[in-house]
Amino acid sequence: MIAVSIVLFYLAIAKGFEPLLLLPIAFGMFIINIPGAQNVLYGADHDLLSQYTKLFGDKVSSEVLAGVNEDLLIQEISRAVDLNGDNIIGITQCMLSQTGELVTNSAGAYLAETGEAIIARSPSYGLFHYIGMGVQYVIFPPIIFLGIGAMTDFGPLIANPKSLLMGAGAQLGVFLAFIGAKALGFNSGESSAIGIIGGADGPTAIYVTQKLAPHLLSTIAIAAYSYMALIPIIQPFFMRLFTTKAQRQIRMDNLRTVSKKEKLVFPIVVTLIVGILLPDALPLLGMLMLGNFMKESLSVERLVKTASNELMNIVTIFLGLIVGTKALGETFLRAQTLGIIAMGLLAFIFGTIGGVLTAQVINLFCKKKINPLIGSAGVSAVPMAARVSQKVGQEECPDNYLLMHAMGPNVAGVIGSAVAAGVFLALFA
């Protein structure tokens, strides 16, 4: 794993592949795989259930322990702030409700004898345990969305509402990858986490994965950010494959000017609609719209500056570092990892294709044609995907400027990926 982290260092520093997050991820991966580092950084083993099982081992048979409801026992143990006498009694009573009196009395007697030993083995947490709570309780991704909202201009989307359809169409890859992962034997939570890679939105991928498949966190995050960095390499081939030369040369009229009132109303309306229809998406979309509302209000510039710079940068460092520390050799270096990376790539490709084809369908019903190249920007990597649309368009027609048109589907993709995440969470969380 140390060798893998060095490869990621190279990609982040020498090749410029999403260095703002890939570099702290790589460092987290590097430091956690140093022998003995895990206990120092995260603290001593704090799996209380395994401690109790080990202490009970001499007095209670494995068959009896196998019959104990683990979830109830963990819940009973986790209520304890300290491992004191009252807590030991509570745990014993919990076991009594599930086993026989004779067995429980035996276990209780053993606990009484070894109570001090149990207390002495209480967990001692390290620095990364506390930083990691921002990932464990999925606090960091919504804060990043707050910063993204404070930097985002939804004007191109408001000026061309059809962009929202392209952003939705680009989520095709998310749901196709979900179906493919299910077919390969992944469960619903794991399939959701794999599929969301196709949204090309790192914070959303981390949010969904931590909620539904936390054991895949490092793999999903590394795949998502790697593919985001590879957008200029992955997308152009498929953009050309599904468009004709004439379509790539389509010129679009300048976008209308969007009023301040429209920009203020937009985040309120989106938050209200999403909150009513899909409340599971609110932690991400609500924070995104809060950041944008602050930006467009022009009355809280200090808050906007903090959200889009200092706060977002601090959280990005912590998020990347903790995600990297989840990449332990025994969990990362498996054949399953290759399958996840492959499915993530397919999700990304079909997301690009879905956006382009959606633009083609829109053109069937519109007199003023849309350049279908902007549909590929429906994946939510802002503003990289929009820049790729601009670049491919100018290869066909050097004086054709598609960037602002492509920003509409691009920011719509941010909304689309958050909505897709909300759908998965509503179904499987």
Long-range contacts (C-beta under 8 A, 24 or more apart in sequence): 1-29, 1-33, 1-327, 1-328, 1-329, 1-332, 1-333, 2-29, 2-30, 2-33, 2-34, 4-29, 4-327, 4-332, 4-333, 5-29, 5-30, 5-33, 5-324, 5-327, 6-30, 8-222, 11-226, 11-229, 15-229, 16-229, 17-225, 17-226, 17-229, 17-230, 18-202, 18-225, 18-226, 18-228, 18-229, 20-316, 20-320, 21-202, 21-225, 21-316, 21-319, 21-320, 22-222, 22-225, 22-226, 22-229, 22-320, 23-320, 24-316, 24-317, 24-319, 24-320, 24-321, 24-324, 25-218, 25-221, 25-222, 25-225, 25-320, 25-321, 25-323, 25-324, 25-327, 26-324, 27-320, 27-321, 27-324, 28-320, 28-321, 28-322, 28-323, 28-324, 28-325, 28-326, 28-327, 29-218, 29-324, 29-325, 29-327, 30-324, 31-324, 31-325, 32-324, 32-325, 32-326, 32-327, 32-328, 33-327, 33-328, 33-329, 38-328, 39-126, 40-126, 41-126, 41-127, 41-128, 41-325, 42-125, 42-126, 42-128, 42-129, 42-132, 42-325, 43-123, 43-124, 43-125, 43-126, 43-129, 44-123, 44-124, 45-123, 46-123, 46-125, 48-74, 48-77, 48-78, 48-83, 48-123, 49-73, 49-74, 49-77, 51-118, 51-121, 52-77, 52-91, 52-118, 55-110, 55-111, 55-114, 55-117, 55-118, 56-107, 56-110, 58-110, 59-106, 59-107, 59-109, 59-110, 60-103, 60-106, 60-107, 60-110, 64-99, 64-103, 67-98, 67-99, 68-95, 68-98, 68-99, 69-98, 72-98, 82-119, 82-122, 83-115, 83-118, 83-119, 83-122, 84-119, 85-115, 88-112, 88-115, 88-118, 128-321, 128-322, 128-325, 131-318, 131-321, 131-322, 132-322, 132-325, 134-315, 134-318, 134-319, 134-322, 135-206, 135-210, 135-217, 135-319, 135-322, 135-323, 136-210, 136-214, 138-206, 138-207, 138-210, 138-211, 138-283, 140-203, 140-206, 140-315, 140-318, 140-319, 140-322, 141-203, 141-204, 141-206, 141-207, 141-210, 141-284, 141-319, 142-203, 142-207, 142-283, 142-284, 142-286, 142-287, 143-287, 143-311, 143-312, 143-315, 144-203, 144-312, 144-315, 144-316, 144-319, 145-203, 145-284, 145-285, 145-287, 145-288, 145-291, 145-418, 146-287, 146-288, 146-290, 146-291, 146-307, 146-311, 146-312, 147-291, 147-307, 147-308, 147-309, 147-311, 147-312, 147-315, 148-203, 148-288, 148-291, 148-312, 148-382, 148-414, 149-267, 149-287, 149-288, 149-289, 149-290, 149-291, 149-292, 149-293, 149-294, 149-295, 149-307, 150-291, 150-292, 150-294, 150-295, 150-304, 150-307, 150-308, 151-291, 151-295, 151-308, 152-288, 152-291, 152-292, 152-295, 152-382, 152-411, 152-414, 153-407, 153-411, 154-263, 154-266, 154-267, 154-292, 154-411, 155-255, 155-258, 155-263, 156-255, 156-404, 156-405, 156-407, 156-408, 156-411, 157-407, 157-408, 157-409, 157-411, 157-412, 158-258, 158-262, 158-263, 158-266, 159-255, 159-256, 159-257, 159-258, 159-408, 160-255, 160-405, 160-408, 162-362, 162-366, 162-370, 163-374, 163-408, 163-409, 163-411, 163-412, 164-412, 164-415, 165-358, 165-362, 166-355, 166-358, 166-359, 166-362, 166-374, 166-375, 166-377, 166-378, 166-408, 166-409, 166-412, 167-355, 167-378, 167-380, 167-409, 167-410, 167-411, 167-412, 167-413, 167-414, 167-415, 167-416, 168-358, 168-378, 168-412, 168-416, 169-354, 169-355, 169-357, 169-358, 169-359, 169-361, 169-375, 169-378, 170-199, 170-351, 170-352, 170-354, 170-355, 170-358, 170-375, 170-376, 170-377, 170-378, 170-379, 170-380, 170-409, 170-413, 170-416, 171-198, 171-199, 171-351, 171-354, 171-378, 171-413, 171-416, 171-417, 171-419, 171-420, 172-198, 172-350, 172-351, 172-353, 172-354, 172-355, 172-357, 173-198, 173-199, 173-346, 173-347, 173-348, 173-349, 173-350, 173-351, 173-352, 173-353, 173-354, 173-379, 174-198, 174-199, 174-347, 174-351, 174-417, 174-420, 175-420, 176-346, 176-347, 176-350, 177-343, 177-344, 177-346, 177-347, 177-350, 178-424, 180-343, 180-346, 181-343, 184-339, 184-343, 187-213, 188-212, 188-427, 188-428, 189-213, 189-428, 190-216, 192-424, 192-427, 192-428, 193-220, 194-220, 194-340, 194-343, 194-344, 194-347, 195-343, 195-347, 195-420, 195-424, 196-220, 196-224, 196-347, 196-417, 196-420, 196-421, 196-424, 197-223, 197-224, 197-227, 197-343, 197-344, 197-347, 197-348, 198-344, 198-346, 198-347, 198-348, 198-350, 198-351, 198-379, 199-351, 199-379, 199-380, 199-413, 199-416, 199-417, 199-420, 199-421, 200-224, 200-227, 200-228, 200-231, 200-348, 200-351, 200-379, 200-380, 200-381, 200-385, 200-413, 200-417, 201-380, 201-381, 201-413, 201-414, 201-417, 201-418, 202-228, 203-284, 203-319, 204-284, 204-380, 204-417, 204-418, 204-420, 204-421, 206-319, 206-323, 207-283, 207-284, 207-421, 208-421, 208-424, 208-425, 211-425, 211-429, 212-424, 212-425, 212-428, 212-429, 215-331, 216-340, 217-323, 217-326, 218-323, 218-324, 218-326, 218-327, 218-331, 218-332, 219-327, 219-332, 219-337, 219-340, 219-341, 220-340, 220-344, 221-323, 222-323, 222-327, 223-340, 223-341, 223-344, 223-345, 224-344, 227-344, 227-345, 227-348, 228-381, 228-384, 231-379, 231-381, 231-384, 231-385, 231-388, 232-384, 232-387, 232-388, 232-391, 234-345, 234-348, 234-349, 234-352, 235-352, 235-376, 235-385, 235-388, 235-392, 236-388, 236-391, 236-392, 238-349, 238-352, 238-353, 238-356, 238-376, 239-352, 239-356, 239-373, 239-376, 239-388, 239-389, 239-392, 240-392, 242-353, 242-356, 242-357, 242-360, 242-372, 243-356, 243-360, 243-372, 243-373, 245-396, 247-360, 247-371, 247-372, 247-373, 248-371, 248-372, 248-373, 248-392, 248-393, 248-396, 248-397, 249-396, 249-397, 249-400, 250-369, 250-370, 250-371, 250-372, 251-371, 251-397, 251-400, 252-368, 252-369, 252-370, 252-371, 252-374, 252-402, 252-405, 253-368, 255-404, 255-405, 255-408, 260-296, 260-298, 263-296, 264-293, 264-296, 264-297, 266-292, 267-292, 267-293, 267-296, 268-293, 270-415, 274-419, 274-422, 278-419, 278-422, 278-423, 278-426, 279-422, 280-421, 280-422, 280-423, 280-425, 280-426, 280-429, 281-418, 281-419, 281-421, 281-422, 281-423, 281-425, 282-422, 284-418, 284-421, 284-422, 285-415, 285-418, 285-419, 285-422, 288-414, 288-415, 288-418, 348-379, 351-378, 351-379, 352-376, 352-379, 354-378, 355-379, 355-409, 355-413, 359-409, 370-405, 371-400, 371-402, 371-405, 373-402, 373-406, 374-402, 374-405, 374-406, 374-408, 374-409, 375-409, 377-406, 377-407, 377-409, 377-410, 377-413, 378-409, 378-410, 378-412, 378-413, 378-416, 379-413, 380-410, 380-411, 380-413, 380-414, 380-416, 380-417, 381-410, 381-413, 382-407, 382-410, 382-411, 382-413, 382-414, 383-407, 383-410, 385-410, 385-413, 386-410
